[in-house]
Amino acid sequence: MSHRTRSSRTTRIRRAALAGVAAVTAAGLLSACGYGSQAASTSSDNSSSSASAASGAALSASTVHIGYFANLTHATPLIGIQDGQFAKALGGTKIATQIFNAGPSEIEALNSGAIDIAWIGPSPAINGYVKSQGSALKIISGATSGGAELVVNPAKIKTVADLKGKKIATPQAGNTQDVALLNFLAGKGYKEDPKTGAGDVSVIRTDNSLTPAAYASGQLDGAWVPEPTASKLVAEGAKVLVDEKTLWPNAQFVSTNVIVSQSFLGAHPDVVKAVLKASVDTNAWIAANPAQAKQDANAALKVLTGKALGDSVLNAAWSELSVTNDPLASSLQAEAQHAVTAGFIKQPNLSGIYDLTLLNQVLTAEGKPAVSAAGLGAQ
């Protein structure tokens, strides 16, 4: 991807996204529940839809439906879809996008066929795979490492011991940060009900877009959330109590993967490979142009949420994460164990959860090293 000036790239991002929103006017309310289960519940996820026009040679599917979040931890689709890198790779296949707040509702959409490919955290991906007995999805690439913190009101919470009796938010029951918090609390001796969030600490499942205002009004005492929500809370006076990177070897853990429905992978491997090429190329551009990438991601967030991040929040949030093609498969088993400890699932069998074949074909063709499935699938 060639370097462009900030103004011209930002203008293109806005035009592409606004054109997509105009193309599809319906906005969805997809039911979300539990830990990536397939049943409906009273909890819903506000999501938006958009579609982009296609040009060039047609692939085997006329449209690919892609889900992701309006979070910096989903920087690859934020940047690559909005600035045209994905459209370039997909040629005659149109891109339809769906924006989610958290992973369990995204799994619902994948299970229903509403989306084909998604950027998602590891915990919902694990549970979606386990609940379907290995038939629903495959993890096909990494996306992001890092970018999640437990931030708290320093006037009320100075140490982990002060968490007792406090109200701590996560994005959704069973999402990656929710599992991380419950696992952390269990390790500190706190007792929690994973279904309701009740316990020694009140875990309040709150949409990321609402969490800063709830914190500012005193309804929350803290939150374990992804970026940029964590840095937004810091801007409101919160302090970082736990940076999740510090809990992992080499400060690396998978925070976002790319998944695909197995039916779509089987029917349209050429489309999946094109999406992976776009992802790899976008990640390479981000790594080579971090300052511009940060601004482009912010411009995309403004289109999707109606408001850009302030410079201090943007800079702090961007520094907490890194994009990667490597799914960091060795950390997935630990993530699964965290879900067991949190009480969401029984000990899972993750054999076959990865299919990195197409990703490694793309990486090899571009002279990049192949990545490992750590014995948990094809590579």
MARFI-465273 format. One record per residue (C-alpha): residue number from 1; residue in three letters; x, y, z. Coordinates in Angstrom, 1 decimal, m for minus. Each point is the difference from the previous one (the first is absolute). Layout:
MARFI-465273
SITE, NUM, ALA, X, Y, Z $
...
//
This chain:
MARFI-465273
SITE, 1, MET, 0.0, 0.0, 0.0 $
SITE, 2, SER, 1.5, 3.3, m1.1 $
SITE, 3, HIS, 0.4, 2.9, 2.4 $
SITE, 4, ARG, m2.4, 2.8, m0.3 $
SITE, 5, THR, m0.4, 3.3, 1.7 $
SITE, 6, ARG, m2.1, 0.1, 3.1 $
SITE, 7, SER, m2.7, 2.2, m1.5 $
SITE, 8, SER, m0.5, m2.0, m3.2 $
SITE, 9, ARG, 0.0, m3.4, 1.8 $
SITE, 10, THR, m2.5, 1.3, 2.6 $
SITE, 11, THR, m2.2, 1.4, m2.7 $
SITE, 12, ARG, 0.0, m3.3, m1.8 $
SITE, 13, ILE, m0.8, m1.9, 3.3 $
SITE, 14, ARG, m3.0, 2.2, 0.7 $
SITE, 15, ARG, m1.3, m0.2, m3.6 $
SITE, 16, ALA, 0.3, m3.8, m0.1 $
SITE, 17, ALA, m1.7, m0.5, 3.3 $
SITE, 18, LEU, m2.8, 2.5, m0.6 $
SITE, 19, ALA, m0.6, m1.6, m3.4 $
SITE, 20, GLY, m0.3, m3.4, 1.6 $
SITE, 21, VAL, m2.4, 1.3, 2.6 $
SITE, 22, ALA, m2.2, 1.4, m2.7 $
SITE, 23, ALA, 0.1, m3.3, m1.9 $
SITE, 24, VAL, m1.6, m1.9, 2.8 $
SITE, 25, THR, m2.3, 2.0, 2.3 $
SITE, 26, ALA, m1.2, m2.7, 2.3 $
SITE, 27, ALA, 1.6, m0.2, 3.4 $
SITE, 28, GLY, m0.1, m3.3, 1.9 $
SITE, 29, LEU, m0.7, m0.9, 3.5 $
SITE, 30, LEU, 1.6, m3.4, 0.5 $
SITE, 31, SER, m0.7, m2.0, 3.1 $
SITE, 32, ALA, 2.9, m0.6, 2.3 $
SITE, 33, CYS, 0.2, m2.4, 2.9 $
SITE, 34, GLY, 2.1, m2.0, 2.4 $
SITE, 35, TYR, 3.4, m1.1, m1.3 $
SITE, 36, GLY, m0.5, m0.2, m3.7 $
SITE, 37, SER, m3.0, m2.2, 0.2 $
SITE, 38, GLN, m2.5, m0.4, m2.8 $
SITE, 39, ALA, m3.1, 0.8, 2.0 $
SITE, 40, ALA, m1.7, 3.4, 0.1 $
SITE, 41, SER, m0.1, 2.1, 3.2 $
SITE, 42, THR, m1.3, 3.3, 1.2 $
SITE, 43, SER, 3.5, 1.6, m0.5 $
SITE, 44, SER, 0.4, 1.5, m3.4 $
SITE, 45, ASP, 2.9, 1.5, m1.9 $
SITE, 46, ASN, m0.4, 3.2, m2.1 $
SITE, 47, SER, 1.6, m0.6, m3.3 $
SITE, 48, SER, 0.2, 1.8, m3.2 $
SITE, 49, SER, 0.2, m1.2, m3.6 $
SITE, 50, SER, 1.6, 1.4, m3.1 $
SITE, 51, ALA, 1.0, m1.3, m3.4 $
SITE, 52, SER, 2.6, 1.0, m2.6 $
SITE, 53, ALA, m0.2, m0.2, m3.7 $
SITE, 54, ALA, 2.1, m2.5, m1.8 $
SITE, 55, SER, 2.2, 0.3, m3.1 $
SITE, 56, GLY, 2.3, m2.3, m1.9 $
SITE, 57, ALA, 0.0, m3.7, m0.6 $
SITE, 58, ALA, m2.7, m2.0, 1.9 $
SITE, 59, LEU, 1.0, m2.5, 2.6 $
SITE, 60, SER, m2.2, m3.0, 1.0 $
SITE, 61, ALA, m2.3, 2.0, 2.3 $
SITE, 62, SER, m1.8, 3.2, m1.1 $
SITE, 63, THR, 0.2, 1.4, 3.5 $
SITE, 64, VAL, 2.0, m0.7, 3.2 $
SITE, 65, HIS, m1.5, 1.0, 3.3 $
SITE, 66, ILE, 2.6, 1.2, 2.5 $
SITE, 67, GLY, m0.4, 0.8, 3.7 $
SITE, 68, TYR, 2.2, 2.1, 2.2 $
SITE, 69, PHE, m0.1, 2.5, 2.9 $
SITE, 70, ALA, 0.5, 3.7, 0.1 $
SITE, 71, ASN, 3.0, m0.6, 2.2 $
SITE, 72, LEU, 3.7, 0.7, m0.6 $
SITE, 73, THR, 0.6, m3.7, 0.7 $
SITE, 74, HIS, m1.7, m0.5, m3.4 $
SITE, 75, ALA, 2.3, 2.4, m1.7 $
SITE, 76, THR, 0.6, m2.2, m3.0 $
SITE, 77, PRO, m3.6, 0.0, m1.3 $
SITE, 78, LEU, m0.5, 3.6, 1.2 $
SITE, 79, ILE, 2.8, 1.1, m2.3 $
SITE, 80, GLY, 0.0, m2.6, m2.7 $
SITE, 81, ILE, m3.7, 0.0, m0.7 $
SITE, 82, GLN, m0.6, 3.7, 0.1 $
SITE, 83, ASP, 3.1, 1.0, m2.1 $
SITE, 84, GLY, m0.7, m2.5, m2.8 $
SITE, 85, GLN, 2.7, m2.6, 0.7 $
SITE, 86, PHE, m2.6, m2.8, 0.4 $
SITE, 87, ALA, m2.0, 1.1, m3.0 $
SITE, 88, LYS, 3.2, m0.1, m2.1 $
SITE, 89, ALA, 0.7, m3.6, 1.1 $
SITE, 90, LEU, m3.6, m1.1, m0.5 $
SITE, 91, GLY, m0.5, 1.4, m3.5 $
SITE, 92, GLY, m3.5, m0.8, m1.2 $
SITE, 93, THR, m1.2, m1.3, 3.4 $
SITE, 94, LYS, m1.9, 2.6, 2.0 $
SITE, 95, ILE, 0.7, 0.6, 3.7 $
SITE, 96, ALA, m2.8, 0.3, 2.4 $
SITE, 97, THR, 1.0, 1.0, 3.6 $
SITE, 98, GLN, m1.7, m0.4, 3.4 $
SITE, 99, ILE, 1.3, 1.8, 3.1 $
SITE, 100, PHE, m0.3, m1.6, 3.4 $
SITE, 101, ASN, 0.7, 0.9, 3.6 $
SITE, 102, ALA, 1.3, m3.4, 1.2 $
SITE, 103, GLY, 0.7, m3.5, m1.2 $
SITE, 104, PRO, m2.9, m2.1, 1.2 $
SITE, 105, SER, m2.5, 1.9, m2.2 $
SITE, 106, GLU, 2.5, m0.3, m2.9 $
SITE, 107, ILE, 0.0, m3.8, 0.5 $
SITE, 108, GLU, m3.8, 0.1, m0.1 $
SITE, 109, ALA, 0.2, 1.8, m3.4 $
SITE, 110, LEU, 2.5, m2.6, m1.3 $
SITE, 111, ASN, m2.1, m2.9, 1.1 $
SITE, 112, SER, m3.1, 1.5, m1.7 $
SITE, 113, GLY, 1.8, 0.7, m3.2 $
SITE, 114, ALA, m0.3, 3.8, 0.3 $
SITE, 115, ILE, 3.8, 0.3, m0.2 $
SITE, 116, ASP, 2.7, m2.2, m1.6 $
SITE, 117, ILE, 3.3, 1.3, 1.4 $
SITE, 118, ALA, 0.6, 1.9, 3.2 $
SITE, 119, TRP, 2.6, 1.6, 2.1 $
SITE, 120, ILE, m0.6, m1.2, 3.6 $
SITE, 121, GLY, 1.6, m0.6, 3.3 $
SITE, 122, PRO, 1.2, m3.5, 0.9 $
SITE, 123, SER, m2.6, m0.8, 2.8 $
SITE, 124, PRO, m3.1, 0.1, m2.2 $
SITE, 125, ALA, 1.9, m1.8, m2.8 $
SITE, 126, ILE, 0.9, m2.8, 2.4 $
SITE, 127, ASN, m3.5, m0.4, 1.3 $
SITE, 128, GLY, m1.6, 0.3, m3.5 $
SITE, 129, TYR, 2.3, m2.9, m1.1 $
SITE, 130, VAL, m0.7, m2.1, 3.1 $
SITE, 131, LYS, m3.8, 0.6, 0.1 $
SITE, 132, SER, m0.2, m1.1, m3.7 $
SITE, 133, GLN, 2.2, m3.1, 0.7 $
SITE, 134, GLY, 2.5, 1.4, m2.4 $
SITE, 135, SER, m2.3, 0.6, m2.9 $
SITE, 136, ALA, m0.8, 3.7, 0.0 $
SITE, 137, LEU, 3.3, 1.9, m0.6 $
SITE, 138, LYS, 3.7, 0.0, m0.5 $
SITE, 139, ILE, 2.6, 2.5, 1.1 $
SITE, 140, ILE, 1.8, 1.0, m3.1 $
SITE, 141, SER, 2.4, 2.8, 1.1 $
SITE, 142, GLY, 1.2, 2.1, 2.8 $
SITE, 143, ALA, m0.8, 3.7, 0.1 $
SITE, 144, THR, 1.0, 1.8, 3.2 $
SITE, 145, SER, 2.0, m0.6, 3.2 $
SITE, 146, GLY, m0.5, 2.1, 3.1 $
SITE, 147, GLY, m2.3, 3.0, 0.4 $
SITE, 148, ALA, m2.1, m0.9, 3.1 $
SITE, 149, GLU, 0.3, 1.4, 3.6 $
SITE, 150, LEU, m1.8, 0.0, 3.3 $
SITE, 151, VAL, m0.4, 3.7, 0.8 $
SITE, 152, VAL, m1.5, 1.2, 3.3 $
SITE, 153, ASN, m1.1, 3.1, 2.0 $
SITE, 154, PRO, 3.2, 0.7, 2.0 $
SITE, 155, ALA, m2.1, 1.7, 2.7 $
SITE, 156, LYS, m1.8, m3.3, 0.7 $
SITE, 157, ILE, 2.5, m2.7, m1.2 $
SITE, 158, LYS, 3.7, 0.1, 0.7 $
SITE, 159, THR, 0.8, m3.7, 0.1 $
SITE, 160, VAL, m1.6, m3.3, m1.1 $
SITE, 161, ALA, m1.3, m0.4, 3.5 $
SITE, 162, ASP, m2.1, 3.1, m0.4 $
SITE, 163, LEU, m2.0, m1.6, m2.9 $
SITE, 164, LYS, m2.3, m1.8, 2.5 $
SITE, 165, GLY, m3.5, 1.5, m0.1 $
SITE, 166, LYS, 0.8, 2.2, m3.0 $
SITE, 167, LYS, m1.8, 0.2, m3.4 $
SITE, 168, ILE, 2.3, m0.9, m2.8 $
SITE, 169, ALA, m1.1, 0.0, m3.7 $
SITE, 170, THR, 0.8, m2.3, m2.8 $
SITE, 171, PRO, m1.4, 0.2, m3.6 $
SITE, 172, GLN, m2.2, m3.1, 0.1 $
SITE, 173, ALA, m0.5, m3.2, 1.8 $
SITE, 174, GLY, 2.5, m2.5, m1.3 $
SITE, 175, ASN, 2.0, 2.3, m2.1 $
SITE, 176, THR, 3.8, 0.0, 0.1 $
SITE, 177, GLN, 0.3, 2.8, 2.6 $
SITE, 178, ASP, m2.8, m1.5, 2.1 $
SITE, 179, VAL, 1.7, m3.3, 0.2 $
SITE, 180, ALA, 3.3, 1.7, 0.7 $
SITE, 181, LEU, m1.5, 1.9, 3.0 $
SITE, 182, LEU, m1.8, m3.1, 1.4 $
SITE, 183, ASN, 3.1, m2.1, m0.3 $
SITE, 184, PHE, 2.1, 2.7, 1.7 $
SITE, 185, LEU, m2.6, 0.4, 2.8 $
SITE, 186, ALA, m0.1, m3.8, 0.5 $
SITE, 187, GLY, 3.8, 0.0, 0.3 $
SITE, 188, LYS, m0.2, 2.6, 2.8 $
SITE, 189, GLY, m2.6, m2.0, 1.9 $
SITE, 190, TYR, m3.1, 1.9, m0.9 $
SITE, 191, LYS, m3.2, m2.0, m0.6 $
SITE, 192, GLU, m2.1, 1.0, m3.0 $
SITE, 193, ASP, m3.1, m1.3, m1.9 $
SITE, 194, PRO, 1.1, 0.0, m3.7 $
SITE, 195, LYS, m3.5, 0.1, m1.2 $
SITE, 196, THR, m1.3, 3.0, 2.0 $
SITE, 197, GLY, 3.2, 1.7, 0.9 $
SITE, 198, ALA, m1.0, 0.1, 3.6 $
SITE, 199, GLY, 2.5, m0.8, 2.8 $
SITE, 200, ASP, 2.7, 1.5, 2.1 $
SITE, 201, VAL, 0.5, 2.4, m2.9 $
SITE, 202, SER, m3.0, 1.1, m2.1 $
SITE, 203, VAL, 0.9, m0.6, m3.6 $
SITE, 204, ILE, m2.2, 2.4, m2.1 $
SITE, 205, ARG, m0.3, m0.9, m3.7 $
SITE, 206, THR, m0.1, 3.3, m1.8 $
SITE, 207, ASP, 0.3, 1.1, m3.6 $
SITE, 208, ASN, 3.4, 1.5, m0.6 $
SITE, 209, SER, m1.6, 3.2, m1.3 $
SITE, 210, LEU, m1.8, 0.5, 3.2 $
SITE, 211, THR, 2.7, m0.9, 2.5 $
SITE, 212, PRO, 1.8, 3.4, 0.1 $
SITE, 213, ALA, m3.1, 1.9, 0.8 $
SITE, 214, ALA, m1.1, m2.6, 2.6 $
SITE, 215, TYR, 3.4, 0.3, 1.7 $
SITE, 216, ALA, 0.0, 3.8, m0.1 $
SITE, 217, SER, m3.5, 0.0, 1.7 $
SITE, 218, GLY, 1.2, m2.3, 2.8 $
SITE, 219, GLN, m2.0, m3.0, m1.1 $
SITE, 220, LEU, 3.2, m2.0, m0.5 $
SITE, 221, ASP, 3.1, m0.3, 2.0 $
SITE, 222, GLY, 2.1, m1.3, m2.8 $
SITE, 223, ALA, 0.1, m2.2, m3.1 $
SITE, 224, TRP, 2.0, m2.8, m1.7 $
SITE, 225, VAL, m0.3, 1.2, m3.6 $
SITE, 226, PRO, 1.8, 0.1, m3.3 $
SITE, 227, GLU, 1.5, 3.1, m1.6 $
SITE, 228, PRO, m1.0, 2.7, m0.5 $
SITE, 229, THR, m2.6, m0.3, 2.7 $
SITE, 230, ALA, 2.7, m0.5, 2.7 $
SITE, 231, SER, 1.8, 3.2, m1.0 $
SITE, 232, LYS, m3.3, 1.9, m0.1 $
SITE, 233, LEU, m0.5, m1.0, 3.6 $
SITE, 234, VAL, 3.5, 1.1, 0.9 $
SITE, 235, ALA, m0.8, 3.4, m1.6 $
SITE, 236, GLU, m3.0, 0.1, 2.5 $
SITE, 237, GLY, 2.5, m0.4, 2.9 $
SITE, 238, ALA, 0.2, m3.8, 0.2 $
SITE, 239, LYS, 3.3, m1.7, 0.7 $
SITE, 240, VAL, 1.3, m3.3, m1.5 $
SITE, 241, LEU, 0.0, m2.6, 2.7 $
SITE, 242, VAL, 0.8, m3.0, m2.2 $
SITE, 243, ASP, 1.5, 0.2, m3.5 $
SITE, 244, GLU, m0.9, m3.5, m1.4 $
SITE, 245, LYS, 3.3, m0.2, m1.8 $
SITE, 246, THR, 1.8, m0.3, 3.3 $
SITE, 247, LEU, m1.9, m3.3, 0.7 $
SITE, 248, TRP, 1.4, m1.7, m3.1 $
SITE, 249, PRO, 3.4, m1.5, m1.0 $
SITE, 250, ASN, 2.0, 2.5, m2.1 $
SITE, 251, ALA, m3.0, 2.4, 0.4 $
SITE, 252, GLN, m1.7, m1.6, m3.0 $
SITE, 253, PHE, m3.5, m1.5, m0.1 $
SITE, 254, VAL, m2.6, m0.3, m2.7 $
SITE, 255, SER, m2.6, 2.7, 0.4 $
SITE, 256, THR, m1.5, m0.2, m3.4 $
SITE, 257, ASN, m0.2, m2.9, m2.5 $
SITE, 258, VAL, m1.6, m0.4, m3.5 $
SITE, 259, ILE, m2.6, m2.7, m0.2 $
SITE, 260, VAL, m2.0, m1.4, m2.9 $
SITE, 261, SER, m3.1, m2.2, m0.1 $
SITE, 262, GLN, 1.0, m3.5, m1.1 $
SITE, 263, SER, m2.8, m0.1, m2.7 $
SITE, 264, PHE, 1.3, 3.3, m1.6 $
SITE, 265, LEU, 3.6, m1.2, 0.2 $
SITE, 266, GLY, m0.9, m3.2, m1.8 $
SITE, 267, ALA, m2.1, 1.7, m2.7 $
SITE, 268, HIS, 2.1, 3.1, m0.6 $
SITE, 269, PRO, 3.7, m0.6, 0.9 $
SITE, 270, ASP, 1.0, 2.6, m2.7 $
SITE, 271, VAL, m2.0, 2.7, 1.7 $
SITE, 272, VAL, 1.5, m1.0, 3.4 $
SITE, 273, LYS, 3.5, 0.1, m1.4 $
SITE, 274, ALA, m0.7, 3.5, m1.5 $
SITE, 275, VAL, m1.1, 1.3, 3.4 $
SITE, 276, LEU, 3.1, m1.5, 1.6 $
SITE, 277, LYS, 2.2, 1.7, m2.6 $
SITE, 278, ALA, m1.7, 3.3, 0.7 $
SITE, 279, SER, 0.6, m0.5, 3.7 $
SITE, 280, VAL, 3.7, m0.9, m0.4 $
SITE, 281, ASP, 0.5, 3.0, m2.3 $
SITE, 282, THR, m1.8, 2.3, 2.3 $
SITE, 283, ASN, 2.0, m1.2, 3.0 $
SITE, 284, ALA, 3.2, 0.6, m2.0 $
SITE, 285, TRP, m1.0, 3.5, m0.8 $
SITE, 286, ILE, m1.0, 0.7, 3.7 $
SITE, 287, ALA, 3.4, m1.2, 1.1 $
SITE, 288, ALA, 1.8, 2.1, m2.6 $
SITE, 289, ASN, m2.1, 3.1, 0.6 $
SITE, 290, PRO, m1.1, 0.0, 3.7 $
SITE, 291, ALA, m0.7, 3.7, 0.3 $
SITE, 292, GLN, m2.1, 0.2, m3.1 $
SITE, 293, ALA, m1.7, m3.3, 0.9 $
SITE, 294, LYS, m1.0, 1.4, 3.4 $
SITE, 295, GLN, m1.6, 3.0, m1.7 $
SITE, 296, ASP, m1.8, m2.2, m2.6 $
SITE, 297, ALA, m1.4, m2.2, 2.7 $
SITE, 298, ASN, m1.3, 3.0, 1.8 $
SITE, 299, ALA, m1.6, 1.3, m3.1 $
SITE, 300, ALA, m1.8, m3.3, m0.4 $
SITE, 301, LEU, m1.1, 0.1, 3.6 $
SITE, 302, LYS, m1.5, 3.4, m0.6 $
SITE, 303, VAL, m2.1, m1.3, m2.9 $
SITE, 304, LEU, m1.2, m3.0, 2.0 $
SITE, 305, THR, m0.6, 1.6, 3.3 $
SITE, 306, GLY, m0.5, 3.7, m0.9 $
SITE, 307, LYS, 2.9, 1.2, 2.0 $
SITE, 308, ALA, 3.8, m0.1, m0.4 $
SITE, 309, LEU, 2.3, m0.7, 3.0 $
SITE, 310, GLY, 1.9, 2.9, 1.5 $
SITE, 311, ASP, 3.8, m0.1, m0.6 $
SITE, 312, SER, 0.8, m1.0, 3.6 $
SITE, 313, VAL, m2.4, m2.9, 0.0 $
SITE, 314, LEU, 1.0, m1.1, m3.5 $
SITE, 315, ASN, 3.7, 0.1, 0.8 $
SITE, 316, ALA, m0.4, m1.9, 3.2 $
SITE, 317, ALA, m2.3, m2.6, m1.4 $
SITE, 318, TRP, 2.1, m0.6, m3.1 $
SITE, 319, SER, 3.2, m0.6, 2.0 $
SITE, 320, GLU, m1.7, m2.9, 1.9 $
SITE, 321, LEU, m0.5, m2.3, m3.0 $
SITE, 322, SER, 1.7, m1.5, m3.0 $
SITE, 323, VAL, m1.3, m1.5, m3.2 $
SITE, 324, THR, 1.2, m3.5, m1.0 $
SITE, 325, ASN, m0.8, m2.7, m2.5 $
SITE, 326, ASP, 1.1, m2.6, 2.6 $
SITE, 327, PRO, m3.0, m1.4, 1.9 $
SITE, 328, LEU, 2.3, m0.6, 3.0 $
SITE, 329, ALA, m1.5, m3.5, 0.2 $
SITE, 330, SER, 2.0, m0.9, 3.1 $
SITE, 331, SER, m1.9, 2.6, 2.0 $
SITE, 332, LEU, m3.4, m1.4, m1.1 $
SITE, 333, GLN, 0.1, m3.0, 2.2 $
SITE, 334, ALA, 0.7, 2.3, 3.0 $
SITE, 335, GLU, m3.0, 2.1, m1.1 $
SITE, 336, ALA, m2.1, m3.1, 0.0 $
SITE, 337, GLN, 1.2, m0.9, 3.5 $
SITE, 338, HIS, m1.0, 3.5, 1.1 $
SITE, 339, ALA, m3.6, m0.7, m1.2 $
SITE, 340, VAL, 0.0, m3.2, 2.0 $
SITE, 341, THR, 1.2, 1.7, 3.1 $
SITE, 342, ALA, m2.6, 2.8, m0.5 $
SITE, 343, GLY, m2.7, m2.7, m0.1 $
SITE, 344, PHE, m1.2, 0.5, m3.6 $
SITE, 345, ILE, 1.0, m3.3, m1.5 $
SITE, 346, LYS, 1.3, m3.4, 1.0 $
SITE, 347, GLN, 3.5, m1.1, m1.1 $
SITE, 348, PRO, m0.2, 0.4, m3.8 $
SITE, 349, ASN, 1.6, m2.0, m2.9 $
SITE, 350, LEU, 1.4, 2.6, m2.4 $
SITE, 351, SER, 1.5, m2.5, m2.4 $
SITE, 352, GLY, m0.7, 1.3, m3.5 $
SITE, 353, ILE, m1.0, 3.5, 0.9 $
SITE, 354, TYR, 2.6, 1.6, m2.3 $
SITE, 355, ASP, 0.2, m0.2, m3.8 $
SITE, 356, LEU, 3.0, 2.2, m0.9 $
SITE, 357, THR, 0.6, m1.6, m3.4 $
SITE, 358, LEU, m1.2, 2.9, m2.1 $
SITE, 359, LEU, 1.7, 2.6, 2.3 $
SITE, 360, ASN, 3.3, m1.8, m0.3 $
SITE, 361, GLN, m0.4, m0.2, m3.8 $
SITE, 362, VAL, m0.4, 3.8, 0.0 $
SITE, 363, LEU, 2.9, 0.5, 2.3 $
SITE, 364, THR, 2.3, m2.3, m2.0 $
SITE, 365, ALA, m1.0, 1.8, m3.3 $
SITE, 366, GLU, 1.0, 3.3, 1.6 $
SITE, 367, GLY, 3.3, m1.3, 1.4 $
SITE, 368, LYS, m1.2, 0.1, 3.6 $
SITE, 369, PRO, 0.6, m2.9, 2.5 $
SITE, 370, ALA, m2.8, m2.5, 0.5 $
SITE, 371, VAL, m1.9, 0.0, 3.4 $
SITE, 372, SER, m0.8, m3.0, 2.2 $
SITE, 373, ALA, m3.2, m1.5, 1.2 $
SITE, 374, ALA, 1.8, m1.5, 3.0 $
SITE, 375, GLY, m1.4, m3.4, m0.7 $
SITE, 376, LEU, m3.6, 1.2, 0.0 $
SITE, 377, GLY, m0.7, m0.2, m3.7 $
SITE, 378, ALA, 1.2, 0.2, m3.6 $
SITE, 379, GLN, 2.8, 2.3, m0.9 $
//
